[in-house]
Each structure stands twice: as C-alpha cells, then as structure tokens.
Amino acid sequence: MKLVSLSINPVPSGATVAAFDGYDGLKLRLALWDATRGPARGTVVIVQGRGEFIEKYFEVIADLRRRGFAVATFDLRGQGGSQRILSNRRKGHVVAFTEYDRDLAIFIDEIVRPTLPDPIIGLGHSLGGHILLRGAQDETSPFSRMILLSPMIEIHDSMLGASRPLVTAYASTASMVGLATAYVRGVGDQPNDLTVFENNRLTADHVRWSRIKSIIEAAPDLALGGPTIGWLRAALRSCAMLSRPDYPKYVCVPMMLFGAGADRVVSTQAIEDFAVDLKSGGHILMPGSRHEILQETDAIRQRFWAAFDAYMGIEAGPLEGV
C-alpha cells in the first residue's frame, strides 16, 4: 500500500501508510499523521465520501495538522486504494451500510485508539457524514464530537431521476431478481471527477477540480464509477432510517453540520431539518458552495475553517507548519 504523490499534490510529510482487515478480511488502505504543531488537540478521523480516496484530502490533512490535530483516514471498502468487491473495479457496491459501520469500528479500535491521541473527532463528508450519523446515537461512541460536511441524509431529487418511491421500488425489485451488482440505470465506469468542469456538481474551484482530475489520470485504479443497484438500495434504506423524525432526538454525540447552498448531490433542506432537532449540535449554511465544501474556492473554505476553529475553540492566529 502506498500513496500517490504529484508535484501539485504532494504527500504530507510523516505519513504512515498501511492496510487493515475490514470486517470480512477485505484489505483497506489507511494513512496516519501526527500533528505538525501544538498544542495537541487530539485526532481527527476523516470518513470519506463515495468514490473518494486519501490523496484527495492532502490539503485538508495539512490544514488539520497545523491546528494541532493528528489525522487518521482510510479508503472505504471497494474504493480508492482499498480492495475492490467486484471484478469490475469501477463499480461501487455494498450489500448493506452495516458493512461501513463494522469497518469503521475496527479502524477506530485496532488502529486509531492504540496509536493516536484522544479525543477522537469525526470529520465526515457526504457518505462519510452519513456513516458517522449511523453511530451517533451510541452512548459508547468513540467520538467526542463530529463535523459533518454535506452529510447524505437524503439524496438530492435531481440525482434520483424519478420520484423517491419509484426509485426505491426499482432498487428493491431489481436487487431481488439478481441485478444488485449491475450499475444503476444511466451510470457506468466514468468517475464523477472526470466530467467536464462546467457540468460538475462538486466544486466551483477549477484549480482543485483539476488537481483531483490529475490524481485520477496518474492513478486510474483509484477511481470509482457509478453505484450499483444494490448500493442504491442500501443507501435509500439507510437514508430512510436517518430521516425518521425522531432520529436526531436520540443523537448523543455533539456535532456541527455544514450544508452547501448550491448542493445538487444531497438535500441541504434535509440537513437543516435534521439539525433543528439535535440536542447538542447545530448547522451552518455555506452559501454558493457546491457539494464538496472542502474542495471549494478559497473564500468558501476560509468560511468553513473559521467556523471549524470557533466550534473547536481554536484561537485565531497564524497557522504554520508543514
């Protein structure tokens, strides 16, 4: 296991790169970093979105280390540098989201806790935010708090292509007749990150979009195409659980949610509705941001980091370090 380094996206210094066994023995790529300056503030565990990979977060990792955080992350099963589930490497597939839960629990218990300092803070984007929310009702959660960016509480209507009940019936029926590992209608091997910039739903920042595209062009094995019907069925079922009116009332991990004002991948309204009923948490709307807040323009990222610092109690000042 190794990390891909480019001149425009070098590996942050001091990386420990390895693999660990997921719940079923699947090899999952991980990377760990110590903080580059004090005071020591604990460890941020980055839980990635669908189709993402560690290299995409190098800039974010540097931002966190300069703030005194150690960082730990891993490529979710079936994507990035982790072992793939199907013979077609581009198909994004799981049977149920409990698979993500079990992998994350192993990563925390066997890798993060024995190696890196407390407290443990979860930072999840999109699918990663969803995965963190699935465990946020657990009073024994290892996370002291969570930062969730564009969490996938509901998939945006424009991504579904039809009414939610119809798509749910389609995914369930097709899976039951043996098509769970087929692509969802209308998608294929093409990664979202390789679409034309003007058509992309993820970021308005051309430099960061080009950087991600360059990583995939240099290391195409990192890329993921569209989801399978089975993944869609699992996602819709899990979203239905998170969208229950009583779900946020039993969340016991303090958290801050960030919604992207121009998101066309997940529902920003669902994020706002969820946050209203949290016992210990809140939400911030990022006007003008597309789905990937951390890959957005400097102005949007600066607003995010200012809010992050305020929430984490980090005093304003120069942040230096590698």
C-alpha positions in Angstrom: 0.0 0.0 0.0 1.3 3.4 -0.9 0.1 7.0 -1.6 0.3 8.7 -5.0 2.3 11.9 -4.9 2.2 14.5 -7.6 4.0 17.8 -7.7 0.7 19.6 -7.5 -0.5 17.3 -4.7 2.5 16.0 -2.6 2.0 13.6 0.2 2.1 15.4 3.6 5.3 14.6 5.4 5.5 11.9 8.0 2.7 9.6 6.7 2.3 6.1 7.9 0.6 4.1 5.2 -0.6 0.5 5.7 -3.7 -1.7 5.3 -6.0 -3.3 7.8 -8.6 -6.1 7.5 -12.2 -5.0 7.2 -14.9 -7.0 9.0 -14.7 -9.7 6.3 -11.0 -9.7 5.7 -11.1 -7.1 2.8 -7.8 -5.2 2.7 -8.5 -1.5 3.3 -5.8 1.2 2.8 -5.1 3.6 5.7 -2.9 6.6 6.4 -2.0 8.2 9.7 -0.2 11.5 10.5 0.9 13.2 13.7 0.2 16.9 14.2 2.8 19.4 13.0 2.4 21.9 15.8 1.0 22.2 19.3 -0.9 22.4 21.4 -2.0 18.8 20.9 -5.8 18.7 20.3 -6.5 15.1 19.6 -7.1 13.1 16.5 -9.4 13.8 13.5 -10.7 10.7 11.8 -11.7 11.6 8.2 -14.5 9.5 6.8 -14.6 9.9 3.1 -17.5 10.3 0.6 -18.5 7.8 -2.0 -15.8 7.4 -4.7 -13.1 9.3 -2.7 -9.6 8.4 -1.8 -6.9 9.5 0.7 -5.0 11.6 -1.9 -8.0 13.9 -2.3 -7.6 15.0 1.3 -3.9 16.0 1.4 -4.7 19.7 1.6 -7.3 19.1 4.4 -4.8 16.9 6.3 -2.2 19.7 6.2 -4.9 22.2 7.4 -5.8 19.9 10.4 -2.2 19.1 11.4 -1.3 22.8 11.5 -4.2 23.2 14.0 -2.6 20.6 16.4 -4.6 17.5 15.3 -3.3 14.1 14.4 -5.1 12.7 11.4 -6.3 9.2 10.5 -8.2 8.1 7.4 -8.9 5.1 5.3 -10.4 4.3 1.9 -13.8 2.9 2.3 -14.3 -0.7 1.1 -14.4 -1.0 -2.7 -12.9 2.4 -3.5 -9.6 4.3 -3.6 -6.7 2.1 -2.7 -8.7 -0.4 -0.8 -9.5 -3.9 -2.1 -12.5 -3.9 -4.6 -15.5 -6.1 -4.0 -16.5 -6.9 -7.7 -14.4 -7.9 -10.7 -15.2 -4.5 -12.3 -13.1 -2.1 -10.2 -15.2 0.8 -11.1 -18.5 -0.5 -9.6 -19.3 1.0 -6.2 -21.1 -1.7 -4.3 -22.1 -2.8 -0.8 -25.0 -5.1 0.3 -25.8 -3.0 3.4 -24.4 0.1 5.1 -23.7 -2.0 8.2 -20.5 -3.1 6.3 -19.2 0.5 6.6 -20.1 0.6 10.3 -18.2 -2.5 11.0 -15.1 -1.4 9.1 -15.0 2.0 10.9 -15.3 0.3 14.3 -12.3 -1.9 13.5 -10.3 1.1 12.3 -11.0 3.0 15.5 -10.5 0.1 17.9 -7.5 -1.5 16.3 -5.6 1.4 14.6 -6.6 4.8 15.9 -7.0 4.2 19.7 -3.8 2.3 20.2 -1.8 4.8 18.0 -3.1 8.3 18.2 -4.1 10.7 21.0 -7.5 11.4 22.4 -10.0 12.9 22.0 -11.2 11.5 18.7 -13.2 13.8 16.4 -15.1 12.6 13.4 -15.0 14.6 10.2 -17.2 13.1 7.5 -18.1 14.3 4.0 -21.3 13.2 2.3 -21.4 9.4 2.6 -18.8 9.7 5.3 -21.1 12.1 7.3 -23.9 9.6 6.8 -21.8 6.7 8.2 -20.8 8.8 11.3 -24.5 9.7 11.9 -25.4 6.0 11.8 -23.4 5.5 15.0 -24.1 8.9 16.6 -26.9 7.5 18.8 -24.5 5.2 20.6 -23.7 6.4 24.1 -20.4 4.5 23.9 -19.4 6.2 20.7 -15.6 6.8 20.5 -16.1 10.3 19.0 -16.2 13.3 21.3 -17.8 15.3 18.6 -18.4 15.3 14.9 -18.0 17.7 12.0 -20.3 16.7 9.1 -20.0 18.4 5.6 -22.9 17.9 3.2 -23.9 14.7 5.0 -26.0 12.4 2.9 -29.2 12.4 5.0 -31.3 12.4 1.8 -30.1 12.0 -1.8 -31.0 15.1 -3.9 -34.1 14.6 -6.0 -32.1 15.5 -9.2 -29.8 12.6 -8.6 -32.6 10.1 -8.4 -34.1 10.9 -11.8 -37.6 9.9 -10.7 -39.8 10.0 -7.6 -38.3 8.6 -4.4 -41.0 5.8 -4.1 -40.5 4.8 -7.7 -36.7 4.7 -7.3 -37.0 2.7 -4.0 -39.2 0.2 -5.7 -36.9 -0.1 -8.7 -33.8 -0.7 -6.5 -35.6 -3.2 -4.3 -37.2 -5.2 -7.2 -34.1 -5.2 -9.4 -31.9 -6.4 -6.4 -34.4 -9.2 -5.6 -34.2 -10.5 -9.2 -30.4 -10.8 -9.2 -29.4 -7.4 -10.6 -27.9 -6.0 -7.3 -24.4 -5.8 -8.8 -25.5 -4.1 -12.1 -25.0 -0.4 -12.5 -27.9 1.9 -11.7 -29.5 2.9 -14.9 -27.8 5.8 -16.6 -24.3 5.4 -14.9 -21.2 3.4 -15.8 -17.5 3.3 -15.4 -17.0 7.1 -15.8 -16.0 8.7 -12.5 -17.8 11.9 -11.4 -14.4 13.6 -11.1 -13.7 13.2 -14.8 -16.8 15.0 -16.1 -16.4 18.3 -17.9 -15.7 21.1 -15.3 -18.7 23.2 -16.4 -21.0 20.2 -15.8 -19.6 19.1 -12.5 -21.8 19.1 -9.3 -18.9 19.0 -6.9 -16.9 22.3 -6.8 -16.7 25.7 -8.5 -13.0 25.8 -7.9 -11.2 24.9 -11.2 -7.8 24.5 -9.6 -8.9 21.9 -7.1 -11.1 20.2 -9.6 -8.1 20.0 -12.0 -5.9 18.6 -9.2 -8.3 15.8 -8.4 -8.6 15.0 -12.2 -4.8 14.9 -12.4 -4.6 12.4 -9.5 -7.1 10.0 -11.3 -5.3 10.4 -14.6 -2.0 9.5 -12.8 -3.5 6.6 -10.8 -6.7 5.4 -12.6 -7.0 2.5 -10.2 -8.1 4.9 -7.5 -11.2 6.0 -9.5 -14.7 4.7 -9.0 -17.6 4.9 -11.4 -21.3 4.9 -10.6 -23.1 3.0 -7.9 -24.7 -0.4 -8.3 -28.4 -1.1 -7.8 -27.5 -2.9 -4.6 -25.6 0.1 -3.3 -28.5 2.4 -4.1 -31.0 0.1 -2.3 -28.7 0.1 0.8 -28.3 3.9 0.6 -32.1 4.5 0.3 -32.8 2.2 3.3 -30.2 3.9 5.4 -31.4 7.4 4.4 -34.9 6.4 5.4 -33.6 5.5 8.9 -31.7 8.8 9.3 -34.7 10.7 8.0 -37.1 9.4 10.7 -38.4 12.4 12.6 -37.2 11.0 16.0 -33.7 10.0 14.8 -31.9 13.3 15.6 -33.5 13.5 19.1 -31.5 10.5 20.2 -28.2 11.6 18.8 -25.8 11.9 21.8 -22.6 13.0 20.1 -22.2 16.8 19.9 -21.9 17.9 16.3 -21.8 20.7 13.7 -23.4 20.1 10.3 -22.5 22.1 7.2 -24.9 22.4 4.3 -23.8 23.5 0.8 -26.1 26.2 -0.5 -25.8 25.0 -4.2 -25.7 21.3 -3.5 -27.3 19.1 -6.1 -26.0 15.8 -4.8 -27.6 15.6 -1.3 -30.5 17.5 0.2 -29.5 20.6 2.1 -33.0 21.0 3.4 -32.8 17.5 4.9 -29.6 18.6 6.7 -31.2 21.7 8.1 -34.3 19.8 9.2 -32.1 17.2 10.9 -30.0 19.8 12.8 -33.0 21.6 14.2 -33.9 18.6 16.5 -30.4 17.9 17.7 -29.9 18.0 21.5 -26.3 19.2 21.2 -25.5 20.5 17.8 -26.2 23.0 15.1 -25.8 23.7 11.4 -24.2 26.3 9.2 -25.3 27.0 5.6 -22.4 27.7 3.2 -24.0 30.0 0.5 -22.7 29.4 -3.0 -20.9 26.1 -2.2 -21.4 23.1 -4.3 -21.4 19.6 -2.8 -17.7 19.3 -1.8 -17.2 22.2 0.7 -13.5 21.2 1.4 -12.7 21.3 -2.4 -14.4 24.6 -3.0 -13.0 28.1 -3.6 -10.6 29.7 -1.1 -13.4 32.1 0.1 -15.8 29.2 0.9 -13.0 27.1 2.6 -12.0 30.1 4.7 -15.5 30.4 6.0 -15.6 26.8 6.8 -12.3 26.9 8.7 -13.3 30.0 10.6 -16.5 28.1 11.8 -14.5 25.0 12.5 -12.0 26.9 14.6 -14.7 28.6 16.6 -16.5 25.3 17.2 -13.3 23.6 18.3 -12.2 26.5 20.5 -9.1 27.3 18.4 -8.0 30.9 18.8 -7.4 32.9 15.6 -3.7 33.4 14.7 -1.0 32.3 12.2 -1.1 28.6 11.4 2.3 27.5 10.4 3.7 24.1 9.8 4.3 21.5 7.0 
